[in-house]
């Protein structure tokens, strides 16, 4: 059924398109879905991705930037020459597909374990951290005047948000408490420069090919704030997938990441990055606890959700390694 | 008194069956879900084996730190409050050791293959 609707939609803006084929859902929660499909065209099929909130779902929840903002950011990144899919179409009510957009499909890998272990990425791994540093700098350099309306964040606000969420679970976790205290005491205050922040720049949201990074995805958590946040988040140990001595995604060093960032004409503040790494580690831990809450309250009563709840202890050991390292 | 086999033995038998006989037959997304399910059963087995000992040790440490006895959850609440208020911190004798030991005991159940945990096991 979605193929019929997509076919009608595509025919309205893609000259010569005769329909779509091979539609398959890649991922989806209750309120947001990602579909892959091919646009059928006499000169050859074209790979496309639909990202949408199905009909009946209104505004995006909580921290989400919203699908319209995501489409705008992706197109801005693409126009600035950053690795980003081209947005082909923003859904209209007449499309009867809900809210969202259709973008070009970019081939490559997003699964961290493959990127970190498969032979075909052997040449990409040593160059990735530097490359990603340049890409993050490019994101932070996007013209503020062109940005869609986004929530404004600061370290102080983020600490308060995390604390509120943690307290709402009503389950004592002394290590999280210690981390919150540490963050409050070292809150660096407002950033001198406030820029677009991707907000979820890490494995899973990056398409990697044998040649390196090909696309940045998932701008759902984009906001305006301290640019050092993105550099700290990609260093969080949870995204190293076992390669714990390579802080950047399990493939690179902070020095490489920072060098790439500064090559693009921007400054790194390593202390602030470290602050955001601690914040990010706690944030992922609290997100894991949130999964457990949603598992318990339903409707998604899945084993996967439940088991992610049991990963919050991983962030506790990582927080202790950061805040209270034991004598080596 | 309930009869044998024990819950631990039963769960382990089911997990081994799923792992050795069923997993090789399943493909695609269900293979992934089955792996998650087997991991969950293994976790439960580890918890049933380890929890009593680690809870008792945690209680004893909390009693030492707080100077008061109580159910584990209440002691942890009390400790959290003290940390939040700054009444105890990493300079407080025993606190860092307590948090480390408690966390190591959680990882031994939750995720014994987590790289940070394996590193710290060899790094005591």
Interface residues (C-beta under 8 A of the other chain):
Chain A: X172 X173 X174 X175 X177 X178 X180 X181 X237 X240 X242 X243 X244 X303 X304 X306 X307 X310 X311 X313 X314 X316 X317 X318 X320 X321 X323 X324 X326 X328
Chain B: X33 X36 X37 X39 X40 X43 X73 X76 X77 X79 X80 X83 X84 X86 X89 X90 X96 X99 X100 X102 X103 X104 X106 X107 X110 X111 X114 X115 X116 X117 X119 X120 X123 X124
